[in-house]
Amino acid sequence: MSQPITITKEDILKQVQYSCKIPEIIEQIVSRKVIIAAAEEAGIQVETEELQTVADQIRLVHQLNSADDTWKWLEKHHLSLDDFEDIVYTNLISNKLLSHLFADQVEPYFFENQLNYMGVVMYEVIFSDEDLAIELFYSIKEGEMSFYDVAHKYIEDQELRRKGGYLGLLRRRDLKPEISAAVFAVKPPQLLKPIVTSKGVHLILVEELIQPDLNEKLQLRTHIISDLFSEWLKQQIEQYEVIKSF
């Protein structure tokens, strides 16, 4: 017969402390409080229909396809129905505040910072030996090997090797400054001379540069608003003194 184990709120807090999650959780708590206070100050209201829409979206994300699924999910996460309603409200009020603060700032911000949103489709192999990287660079340039051959031979990560070093679509901010400067200065397709960073020696094939277009990409508009909101939230949090009472 199994022995019972009692878990208290104190046990949970202690485990959170042991897992070094306290700073992260405090930041999330402060963010939520700042957002709600700012929304109230701005006079933002929510409608029942809006709450229902967000609740449905959350259920869809967590694959809660029935009332029974929802109750089991709440029980699993030790949430009450009131807690779930608070989650829905916080999600909705955050999105409405975001739109209220920054919907009109997206276009001017984009035109001032559009270089940061340029994209690149590229392939990469990272070496520890600069001489080897240079030798392989010239081998590819002279047609003795293909970039795929180099990637297949020298990339250790199995999945990345199978993709020939393909990294997908990356933004300028995703790259180290020394790599970004080189990548966005070329006319693709082009193989770059090996670039040395703290991570190693990068042999990069630039396949395509993607010019950002705010009118065609809703995802880009959403991303910019999220960036603006994150910066605003960071500034707001810095103005508060966090008093811990636990």
HUQUIKA-V292333 format. One line per field, one symbol per residue. ss: DSSP state (@ for helix, = for strand, . for the rest). psi: psi as a letter, one per 20 degrees, with the letter a starting at -180 (. if undefined). Layout:
BEGIN
ss = ???
psi = ???
END
This chain:
BEGIN
ss = ........@@@@@@@@@@...@@@@@@@@@@@@@@@@@@@@@.....@@@@@@@@@@@@@@.....@@@@@@@@@@....@@@@@@@@@@@@@@@@@@@@@@...@@@@@@@@@@@@.=========..@@@@@@@@@@@@.....@@@@@@@@...@@@@@...======@@@..@@@@@@@......==...===..===========.......@@@@@@@@@@@@@@@@@@@@@........
psi = pqpqppprhhgggghgghjkiggghghhggggggggghgghikpqqqhhgggggghgghggjlnirhggghhggghjlqrhhgghggggggghghhgghghihiigghgghhkhhijqqporqqppqiohhgggghghhghjjhrrhgggghhiphpgghghjkjpiboqrgiiqqghgghggjirorpqpqqpppaihbopopoogqpopqohhiohhgghggghgggggggghghiiqopopk.
END
